[in-house]
């Protein structure tokens, strides 16, 4: 029996016989369920960050470059996954993260006025190139190279924010919930990517995502205490 690509026949068969499902039967099922769970949660993963910026009407402490590079990396990842025919449960969250990432870029620009000419040029270049990438209208060998560079792009996306947090000894308007969900989702995605036998590039990307999200999350925990002390003194 298959539902959304999830084969539950072996599990129900084992349970019907009074046996616990074998590992070869249980792990693929767990991978599919977790994959779709990540996709479902990804629809709101960046919502806390969006709402926090809108609530405070400020993007202080937030690196616009981080969001820009995240959008670029997500665009490449989505286009590559579609072209490779990877199961939706193994990459579906990238679509929703891309949409929310575009919203974050827009509101970060809005609350970071004035926006320079270079920023508008980057935005226009993205709008011109993104459709080609998403449609997969690129030479396969070149696409492999671009996707490999996506890992560098994602790494570069986190570095400006990590450095800004370190320099300010504060995480500004970053949302703890968004960072926590991103880290948890990346950790689970490492498992599902391996289980789904995704290309090595995809597994590497998931691993790198977990590492970088973990660093940002640790900074939020580390730098939150001084802020709490200041608030208590003010009171």
Beta strands, then each sheet from edge to edge (+ up, - down):
strand 1: 2-3
strand 2: 6-7
sheet 1: 1+ 2-
end
